[in-house]
Amino acid sequence: MRVLLVGSGGREHALAAALHRSPLLASLFIAPGNPGTASLGRNVAIAADDVPALVAFAQAERIDLVVPGPEAPLVAGLADACAAAGIACAGPTQAAARLEGSKSFTKEICDEAGIPTARWECFTDAASAHAFVRRRGAPIVVKADGLAAGKGVVVARDLAEAEAAIADMMEHAAPGEAGASLVIEECLEGDEVSLFAFCDGTEAVLIGAAQDHKRIGEGDTGANTGGMGAISPPPGFGAEAQERALDLLVRPALAVLARRGTPFRGVIFAGLMLTAQGPKLIEYNVRFGDPEAQALLLRLQSDLLAALVAMCEGRLADAGLRFSDEAAVAVVLAGRGYPGKPAAGGAIAGIEAAEAIAGVRVFQAATALDAAGVLRGAGGRVLSVCATAASLADARDAAYAGIARIEWPDGVWRRDIGVRALALS
């Protein structure tokens, strides 16, 4: 098969590595890709959200399957454009992708399907939003309704923080158009986990679960980010609990979308809070998470490409997904200053030395090669140093041993990825 993978992050590097192992694969193209994906296929200089150019390339290269990595092209209608061109796409239509593109839409689906979630209201003017949080008090969660690259959520622990978030998003437009409408909801308490499944419009087949570490600082302090690390599987949330969560929080949403005439076909990523009252939905995403994908896909033993084809063809029963029982840890190295303005341009070395450690794999994201062929940091989240091992403790040790071999003065990372899970396991 000829496959076009869309995206350029660590998630896409991990997806490219998994696709590359498939006996079904004839050619792999990655748009736009990064220096890491270049060793697994051919990078193509097309932006991930340039839907017309992606489809034109897919037609010209006789692509059999388009595999979207990030959410933006799906929300922009990539799957619809592929369908119109007669090309299979392993992602949902624009209408179904509203599950991620609009948090208020997700809440409406939850209400219709009876899915447990935080109590919420939606606001399109700042004055009403300010008045609401003053009435409700804190802690409270302020979310940009649209896509904000993982940074449009503020868990406000006091009223001043909530009001500052409203002003930042609505009055100062920090997340752009995404903040023109806000969802403000109660703050759920518990352990947060990420649940993944393949969906074919009516059925969901479990992929697995991971646990992200969102905040920039150790001890879960500081600003929210796109994700500073992940572990898989999370302790205390095994396969049985994951299937129950699919029954409670995912399959009812699929039924509602199907009844509305917008069936969901693709990877669904449900962010859950394991509360004292049981699991509740935080949000849906319509693709693999980053860095959760890096941790999950390292444990994949079966053929990812075969599973994606089965999903597109409505044969999920034939997907034959198999994951190892090993633990996986992913630690993100970001440019100093992230999630603000990150340092960029510093030389990176030592990746091969890191990967010489048993079980360690380094996935690239915001990297670039200079004219001399030197790898350099080029943005926020730059590398994911990942490891698998028989235990979470051993996987952690291996990942951090890998980081110790990487030479990149601009890099910052959390040193406590998985520590809390170790204490609970």
Secondary structure, DSSP 8 states (H G I E B T S, - for coil): -EEEEEE-SHHHHHHHHHHHT-TT-SEEEEEE--TTGGGTSEE----TT-HHHHHHHHHHTT-SEEEE-SSHHHHTTHHHHHHHTT-EESS--TTTTHHHH-HHHHHHHHHHHT--B--EEEESSHHHHHHHHHHH-SSEEEEESS--TT--EEEESSHHHHHHHHIIIIIS-TTGGGGGSEEEEE---SEEEEEEEEEESS-EEEEEEEEE--EEETTTEEEE-S-SEEEES-TT--HHHHHHHIIIIIHHHHHHHHHTT---EEEEEEEEEEETTEEEEEEEESS--TTHHHHHHHTB-S-HHHHHHHHHTT-GGG----B-S-EEEEEEEEETTTTSS-----B-B-HHHHHTSTTEEEEESSEEE-TT--EEE-SSEEEEEEEEESSHHHHHHHHHHHHHT-B-TTEE--S-TTHHHHHH-
